[in-house]
Amino acid sequence: MIKFAHKGGDTGTSPAEQAAQDEHISPVPRISIQAFCTAADTAAAMQAAGDDRRMTKAHLKIQMGGMTAAIEAYRASATPNVVIIEADGRGEELLNGLDSLAEVCDAGTRVVVVGHLNDIVLYREMVRRGVSDYLIAPVGTIDVIRAVSGLFSAADAKPVGRTLAVVGAKGGVGASTVAHNIAFSIARDVNLDAVVTDLDLPFGTAGLDFNQDPPQGIADAVMSPDRIDTAFVDRLLSKCTDHLSLLAAPATLDKVYDFGTEAFDSVFDVLRATVPCIVLDVPHIWTGWARRILVGADDILIVAAPDLANLRNTKNLMDLLRGARPNDNRPQYCLNQVGVPKRPEIRPADFAKALEFDPIASIQFEPQIFGTAANNGQMIAEVSASHRAAETFRSLAQALTGRAEAKRARSNILTPLIEKLRRRQA
């Protein structure tokens, strides 16, 4: 009865608090999970959960047979980190089964029960026996992911940082500029601590855009995987503003940057644990690690120019990512460099019709202000805070972080006249 590893008792979480917690589900660490189901629908939900991006590191094995099969399986083998049991029996039968399971379970194993009884007395009795969580059938994919993730998220732990991946549908569409300005606005206008990570190691421009020349950056972390921890990554960050830091790319060609699929995982794990928002400037390449970063990001923004190649690439990216992330919101896209003189363009309405939803923003071609900002190592808002492009980046930062924009006071027809009178009096 004391062998199950227990996460905690009834927390008394209100529906509003639970809804707030549900806004973000932390990735599951590298653990082993075995599920013993009795219903095909439950097994299907388990399989879908195992395919979710947040469960990428976990190893999930699904078997049928419920409590009886689990007890028999562990008589002669060690138990995994997590056991999920579906139980059809009534209260006393379920508790007796748990007592039998406890006799063959290792002390560190956490047990999640999927049952069919909505009974608080039964739940408390299971908690007393050390059960970590109880889900009422039928369960959905997100229910399973949330339950497993919650086992490894301490109640007093800081929220895991969200990752926003920004990628261009085609080279040269200004995705890095968009990513850097959004990160700047997240830090300044949304007041969230953020890190912008330049993943274009040979040709990255984040250092230039933020007028930084740090001696170390993302390459040092990726090439020293054994040294990665919070202190090491913190030393690699270059401070841009009070709330914004940069993990810069070396932008040198003295070596090649051929990485394995999981090369950046450890760096992102450290950043997630310490920073609320991580903006990933993903280069327009298609490698194992680039695909993994996009699939694994919490939010995705595709930057496209209004032409046919960009439309095709955006649709291909959308189709792939929506298929690989069935339990996430669809990626967003924005149109950039709209209105280049004398250039034939696909109208935003036609772009939206082909993709079956509107862009989150359309950024006009403004060579003067964007060129000035780039040459000065500044963001658009630093050159002109009132410029419409700066306003667009503020709106994007608010939308992509889920922070609603404060409503402005409604003006009336006399407002301009009143403002002129005030300026004269001043």
C-alpha positions in Angstrom: 0.0 0.0 0.0 3.0 2.3 0.4 4.9 1.3 -2.8 3.2 3.7 -5.2 5.0 7.0 -5.7 2.4 9.7 -4.9 2.4 13.1 -6.4 0.0 14.8 -4.0 -3.6 14.8 -2.7 -6.7 16.6 -3.7 -5.6 20.2 -4.5 -9.0 21.7 -4.5 -8.2 23.5 -7.8 -11.1 25.6 -9.0 -12.3 25.3 -12.6 -10.9 28.8 -13.3 -7.5 27.8 -11.9 -7.6 24.5 -13.8 -8.4 26.4 -17.1 -5.4 28.7 -16.5 -3.1 25.7 -16.0 -4.5 24.0 -19.1 -3.2 26.9 -21.3 0.2 25.2 -21.5 1.1 21.6 -21.0 4.8 21.0 -20.2 6.8 18.5 -22.3 7.2 15.1 -20.7 10.7 14.1 -19.8 12.6 11.0 -21.0 10.6 8.4 -19.1 9.1 4.9 -19.7 5.3 4.5 -19.6 3.3 1.3 -19.8 -0.5 1.4 -20.2 -2.9 -1.5 -19.6 -6.2 -0.8 -21.2 -9.6 -2.6 -21.3 -11.3 -0.6 -24.0 -10.2 0.0 -27.6 -11.1 3.7 -27.4 -8.8 4.2 -24.4 -5.9 2.4 -26.2 -6.4 4.6 -29.2 -6.3 7.7 -26.9 -3.1 6.4 -25.4 -1.5 5.8 -28.8 -2.5 9.3 -30.0 -0.9 10.7 -26.8 2.3 8.8 -27.4 2.5 10.4 -30.9 2.0 13.9 -29.6 5.0 16.3 -29.7 5.0 16.7 -25.9 5.5 13.0 -25.4 8.4 12.7 -28.0 11.0 11.9 -25.3 8.8 9.3 -23.5 8.7 5.6 -24.4 5.1 4.4 -24.3 4.1 0.8 -24.5 0.4 -0.1 -24.7 -1.2 -3.5 -23.8 -4.7 -4.7 -23.2 -5.9 -6.6 -20.2 -6.3 -3.9 -17.6 -5.4 -4.5 -13.9 -5.1 -8.2 -14.2 -2.6 -8.0 -17.1 -0.5 -5.4 -15.2 -0.3 -7.5 -12.0 0.8 -10.5 -14.0 3.3 -8.6 -16.1 5.2 -7.1 -13.1 5.5 -10.4 -11.1 8.6 -11.1 -13.2 9.8 -7.7 -14.5 10.6 -4.3 -13.2 8.0 -1.5 -13.4 8.5 1.6 -15.6 8.4 5.2 -14.4 4.7 5.4 -15.0 1.9 2.8 -15.1 -1.5 3.7 -16.5 -4.2 1.2 -15.6 -7.8 1.2 -17.0 -10.1 -0.5 -14.5 -13.8 -1.4 -15.1 -14.5 -2.8 -11.6 -16.5 -1.3 -8.8 -14.9 0.5 -5.9 -14.0 -2.4 -3.7 -12.8 -4.4 -6.6 -10.7 -1.6 -7.9 -9.0 -1.0 -4.5 -8.3 -4.7 -4.0 -6.7 -4.7 -7.5 -4.5 -1.7 -6.5 -3.4 -3.4 -3.3 -2.3 -6.4 -5.4 -0.5 -4.2 -7.9 1.3 -2.4 -5.1 2.9 -5.8 -4.0 4.6 -6.1 -7.4 5.3 -2.4 -8.1 8.7 -0.7 -7.6 8.7 2.1 -5.1 9.4 4.9 -7.6 6.6 4.0 -10.0 3.8 6.4 -10.4 0.4 5.0 -11.1 -2.4 6.7 -13.0 -5.8 5.0 -13.0 -8.5 5.4 -15.6 -11.9 4.4 -14.1 -15.6 4.7 -14.8 -16.7 5.8 -11.3 -17.1 9.5 -10.5 -16.7 9.1 -6.7 -14.8 11.5 -4.5 -14.6 8.9 -1.7 -13.1 6.4 -4.0 -10.6 9.0 -5.3 -9.5 9.9 -1.8 -9.0 6.3 -1.0 -6.9 5.8 -4.1 -4.8 8.8 -3.2 -4.3 7.4 0.3 -2.9 4.2 -1.4 -0.5 6.4 -3.4 -2.2 6.6 -6.7 -0.9 9.7 -8.5 -3.9 10.6 -10.6 -7.4 9.4 -11.5 -9.0 10.0 -14.8 -12.7 9.3 -15.5 -13.3 7.4 -18.8 -13.8 8.1 -21.6 -10.4 9.9 -21.8 -9.1 12.0 -24.6 -5.6 12.4 -25.9 -5.1 15.7 -24.1 -6.3 14.2 -20.8 -3.6 11.6 -21.0 -0.8 14.1 -21.9 -1.9 16.5 -19.2 -2.0 13.7 -16.6 1.5 12.4 -17.4 3.0 15.9 -17.7 1.5 16.9 -14.4 3.3 14.0 -12.6 6.6 15.7 -13.3 5.6 19.3 -12.8 5.9 20.4 -9.2 3.0 22.4 -7.9 5.2 25.3 -6.9 7.4 25.2 -10.0 7.6 28.1 -12.4 5.5 27.8 -15.6 7.5 26.2 -18.4 8.5 28.7 -21.0 6.7 28.7 -24.3 8.6 28.5 -27.6 7.6 30.5 -30.6 9.2 29.3 -33.8 9.4 31.8 -36.7 10.4 30.5 -40.1 10.3 31.8 -43.6 8.3 30.1 -46.3 11.2 31.0 -48.6 14.6 32.5 -48.3 14.9 36.2 -48.2 11.3 37.0 -47.0 12.5 38.7 -43.9 11.6 36.0 -41.3 14.5 36.9 -39.1 13.6 40.6 -39.1 10.0 39.6 -38.1 11.2 37.3 -35.4 13.6 39.8 -33.9 11.0 42.6 -33.8 8.4 40.3 -32.3 10.8 39.2 -29.6 11.7 42.9 -28.9 8.0 43.8 -28.6 7.2 40.8 -26.4 9.9 42.0 -24.0 9.1 45.7 -24.2 5.3 45.9 -24.8 4.1 42.7 -23.3 6.6 42.8 -20.4 7.6 39.2 -20.6 11.2 38.1 -20.1 12.2 36.6 -23.5 15.2 35.1 -25.3 15.6 35.3 -29.0 17.6 32.3 -30.3 19.4 32.6 -33.7 19.5 29.1 -35.2 21.1 30.2 -38.4 24.6 29.4 -37.2 26.7 30.3 -40.3 24.7 33.3 -41.5 22.5 34.5 -38.6 21.8 38.2 -38.3 20.4 38.6 -34.8 23.7 39.9 -33.5 23.7 42.6 -36.2 20.0 43.5 -35.7 20.5 44.0 -31.9 23.9 45.6 -32.3 25.5 42.8 -30.2 28.8 41.0 -30.7 28.9 38.4 -28.0 32.0 36.1 -27.8 29.8 33.1 -27.1 26.3 31.9 -28.2 24.2 29.0 -29.3 27.1 27.1 -31.0 29.0 26.9 -27.7 26.0 25.2 -26.1 25.3 22.8 -28.9 28.9 21.7 -29.2 29.3 21.2 -25.5 26.3 19.1 -24.6 27.9 17.7 -21.4 28.3 21.2 -20.0 24.7 22.4 -20.5 23.0 23.5 -17.4 21.3 26.7 -16.3 24.5 28.5 -15.3 26.3 27.6 -18.5 23.4 28.8 -20.7 23.0 31.9 -18.7 26.7 32.8 -19.4 26.0 32.5 -23.1 23.2 35.0 -23.2 23.8 38.5 -24.3 21.5 41.1 -22.7 19.7 43.4 -25.2 17.1 45.1 -22.9 15.9 44.7 -19.4 13.6 41.8 -20.5 15.2 40.6 -23.6 18.3 38.4 -24.1 20.0 37.0 -27.1 21.5 33.6 -27.8 23.5 34.6 -30.8 24.8 32.6 -33.8 28.5 32.7 -34.5 27.9 33.7 -38.1 31.3 32.3 -39.2 32.3 29.8 -41.8 35.4 28.3 -40.2 33.4 25.1 -39.5 30.4 23.3 -40.7 27.3 23.0 -38.6 26.0 19.5 -39.2 23.9 18.5 -36.2 21.9 15.5 -35.1 18.1 15.7 -34.9 18.1 16.2 -31.1 21.1 18.6 -31.0 19.2 21.6 -29.5 16.9 19.7 -27.1 19.1 20.2 -24.0 19.5 24.0 -24.7 15.7 24.4 -25.1 15.0 22.4 -21.9 17.2 24.8 -19.9 15.6 27.9 -21.5 12.1 26.6 -20.9 12.9 26.2 -17.2 14.1 29.7 -16.8 12.5 32.0 -19.4 8.7 32.6 -20.0 9.1 33.1 -23.8 11.7 31.8 -26.2 11.6 33.1 -29.8 13.3 30.7 -32.2 14.6 32.2 -35.4 14.6 29.1 -37.6 16.5 29.3 -40.9 14.9 28.3 -44.1 16.5 24.8 -44.4 15.0 21.4 -44.1 17.1 19.1 -41.8 16.1 16.7 -39.1 16.8 19.2 -36.4 14.9 22.0 -38.2 11.8 19.8 -38.6 12.0 18.7 -35.0 12.2 22.3 -33.8 9.1 23.3 -35.8 7.1 20.3 -34.8 8.1 20.7 -31.1 7.4 24.4 -30.8 4.4 25.6 -28.8 3.5 28.2 -31.4 4.6 28.6 -35.1 4.6 31.7 -37.3 5.4 31.2 -41.0 6.5 34.4 -42.8 5.7 34.6 -46.5 6.0 37.0 -49.3 3.0 37.3 -51.6 4.1 35.2 -54.5 3.4 31.7 -55.9 6.5 29.9 -54.5 5.8 31.3 -51.0 2.2 30.2 -51.3 3.2 26.7 -52.3 5.8 26.4 -49.5 3.4 27.8 -46.9 0.8 25.3 -47.8 3.3 22.5 -47.7 4.5 23.6 -44.2 0.9 24.0 -43.0 -0.1 20.5 -44.2 3.0 18.8 -42.6 2.8 20.6 -39.3 -0.9 20.2 -38.9 -0.5 16.5 -39.5 2.4 16.2 -37.1 0.7 18.3 -34.4 -3.0 17.1 -34.3 -3.5 18.3 -30.7 -2.2 21.8 -31.2 -3.5 25.0 -32.7 -2.7 25.4 -36.4 0.4 27.4 -37.3 -0.1 31.1 -38.1 1.3 32.9 -41.1 1.9 36.5 -41.9 2.6 38.2 -45.2 5.7 40.4 -45.4 7.1 42.8 -48.0 3.6 43.5 -49.3 3.3 46.2 -52.0 6.8 46.2 -53.6 6.5 48.7 -56.5 6.0 47.1 -60.0 6.2 43.6 -58.6 3.3 41.3 -59.5 1.8 39.9 -56.3 -0.8 37.5 -55.1 -3.4 39.5 -53.2 -3.7 38.7 -49.5 -7.4 37.7 -50.1 -6.3 35.1 -52.7 -3.5 33.9 -50.4 -6.0 33.4 -47.7 -8.5 31.7 -49.9 -5.8 29.1 -51.0 -4.9 28.4 -47.4 -8.5 28.6 -46.1 -7.7 31.2 -43.4 -6.5 34.8 -43.1 -3.0 35.8 -42.3 -2.4 37.0 -38.8 -0.8 40.2 -40.2 0.3 41.8 -43.4 3.4 43.9 -43.3 3.9 46.5 -45.9 7.1 47.0 -47.9 8.8 49.9 -46.1 12.4 50.0 -47.3 13.3 53.3 -45.7 12.5 52.4 -42.1 13.5 48.7 -42.3 16.8 49.6 -44.0 17.5 52.3 -41.4 16.8 49.9 -38.5 19.0 47.2 -40.0 21.9 49.5 -40.7 21.7 51.0 -37.2 21.3 47.7 -35.3 17.9 48.7 -34.1 14.4 47.4 -34.0 11.6 49.2 -35.8 10.0 50.5 -32.6 13.4 52.1 -31.7 13.5 54.0 -34.9 9.9 55.1 -34.8 7.6 53.8 -32.1 4.5 55.2 -33.8 5.2 53.7 -37.2 2.6 51.3 -38.5 5.1 48.5 -38.8 6.0 48.9 -35.1 2.2 48.7 -34.3 2.0 45.5 -36.3 4.8 43.9 -34.4 3.1 44.9 -31.1 -0.1 43.3 -32.2 1.8 40.2 -33.3 3.5 40.0 -29.9 0.2 40.3 -28.1 -1.6 37.8 -30.3 1.2 35.2 -30.3 1.6 35.3 -26.5 -2.1 35.4 -25.8 -2.0 38.8 -24.2 -5.0 40.9 -25.2 -4.4 44.4 -26.2 -5.7 47.0 -23.9 -8.7 48.8 -25.3 -8.0 52.4 -26.2 -10.4 55.1 -25.1 -12.9 55.9 -27.7 -12.4 59.2 -29.3 -15.0 61.5 -30.7 -15.2 64.1 -33.4 -13.9 66.9 -31.1 -10.8 64.9 -30.0 -8.3 66.4 -32.6 -9.5 69.9 -31.8 -9.1 69.4 -28.1 -5.6 68.1 -28.6 -4.6 71.1 -30.7 -5.9 73.5 -28.0 -3.9 71.6 -25.3 -0.7 71.9 -27.3 -1.2 75.6 -27.8 -1.8 76.1 -24.1 1.3 74.2 -23.3 
